[in-house]
Amino acid sequence: MIVQANPGAGYRALKTEIDAAVARALDSGWYILGQEVKAFEAAFASWLGAGKAVGCGNGTDAIVLALRGLGIGPGCSVATVSHTAVATVAAVEMTGATPVLIDIDAEHYTMDPVDLAATLAALPAGLPPFKAVLPVHLYGQPADLDAIGALCRDNGLALIEDCAQAHGATWQGRKVGTFGDAATFSFYPTKNLGALGDGGAVALPSEEAASRVAALRQYGWRTHYISDDVGMNSRLDELQAAILRVKLAHLDAANGRRQDIAAVYDEALRHTAIRPPTRRVGAGHVFHLYVVRTPDRDAVQAALRAAGIGSGIHYPQPVHLQPAYRGRVALGAAGCVQTELAASQVLSLPLYPELTDDEVAQVAAALKRL
Ligand SMILES: *Cc1c(COP(=O)(O)O)cnc(C)c1O
């Protein structure tokens, strides 16, 4: 069976280097917020082109820390999307802020700036004022940062990029995660940059913004044992940081491999009725997921399964229809119509850098037969 994602293969591909890094971290005798985290934060910020990076426990906490660092919490609405990992919306609520879920554009699956503009112009009744916009660069494709950034500037709103699926994606040649007031990353094992456990980071433009987030991740401490803010505990540990330092050095090559595999799938799909992913003009897509679209999803998934090919659905239910959120979370002006349609038709094909050429060819051959 060719699986859809395979973090074990990612480990085995770099086993010698990773094992050495793990041994180094264990031997150091220092396991939380030490030299490995410091070195990883510096390397990640430099690779990204951001001012600073602050490691934290996971990608959900990264969003919480970014929002809280910008002073966003109770009494604030945050515009984000329903077509995302539930973590995006959960994180907004963890701060006490109110999420408002904007529809996606049907071609690219990212926040629709037209719906965002309409929603900002007519705040849904009873909601607190908008303070921030949190677009998600879903599947590895940048959201429309020009249009969304302009709306943020015009309305005096903070822009926070959820980059959990987009490490290395670019917009007009510049890496996403450097366009807003803060950007958040997850290092969950299957992400483009994955740890072997949980991890996350917040990227920030300035030292000052970073020091606030760094304090919030550890009880609000700026000096040990003295809380200036009410913080939380969300630290990146030394072991994961040591592993991430190894993985980061291979990330550009891994993203290149993802793009090459995507090109093979594109070609295979040309003579089928199945819609390949659309690349936004000006965007560098890093294919965290290769998501096709078909109204016959169940049949396609079954045919692939019969050919020994696994697939996934990201995501089968939009956040606003999930039991924990249904009927109580606010939607934007467009009512998430495109979001609901996409959720019923999207299918993620196997895509991870360690797929062999032979496996990629097997998937391509099965796609051509669809
Ligand atoms: C994975 C993911 C998150 C959450 O990251 P965790 O590390 O699992 O907390 C947030 N947003 C998006 C878009 C994600 O894909």
The ligand as a Tripos MOL2 file, in Angstrom:
@<TRIPOS>MOLECULE
LIG
   15    15     1     0     0
SMALL
NO_CHARGES

@<TRIPOS>ATOM
      1 C1         -1.3120   21.2610   11.7900 C.3       1 LIG1
      2 C2         -2.0090   22.5630   11.7370 C.ar      1 LIG1
      3 C3         -2.1810   23.3730   12.8710 C.ar      1 LIG1
      4 C4         -1.8950   22.9080   14.2620 C.3       1 LIG1
      5 O1         -0.6390   22.4290   14.4920 O.3       1 LIG1
      6 P1         -0.3890   21.4340   15.7440 P.3       1 LIG1
      7 O2          1.1070   21.3710   15.7910 O.co2     1 LIG1
      8 O3         -1.0210   20.1310   15.3900 O.co2     1 LIG1
      9 O4         -0.9780   22.0510   16.9410 O.co2     1 LIG1
     10 C5         -2.7170   24.6310   12.7020 C.ar      1 LIG1
     11 N1         -3.1210   25.0750   11.5030 N.ar      1 LIG1
     12 C6         -3.0180   24.3020   10.3890 C.ar      1 LIG1
     13 C7         -3.4650   24.8560    9.0890 C.3       1 LIG1
     14 C8         -2.4770   23.0250   10.4780 C.ar      1 LIG1
     15 O5         -2.3850   22.2780    9.3710 O.3       1 LIG1
@<TRIPOS>BOND
     1     1     2 1
     2     2     3 ar
     3     2    14 ar
     4     3     4 1
     5     3    10 ar
     6     4     5 1
     7     5     6 1
     8     6     7 2
     9     6     8 1
    10     6     9 1
    11    10    11 ar
    12    11    12 ar
    13    12    13 1
    14    12    14 ar
    15    14    15 1
@<TRIPOS>SUBSTRUCTURE
     1 LIG1         1 GROUP 0 **** ****
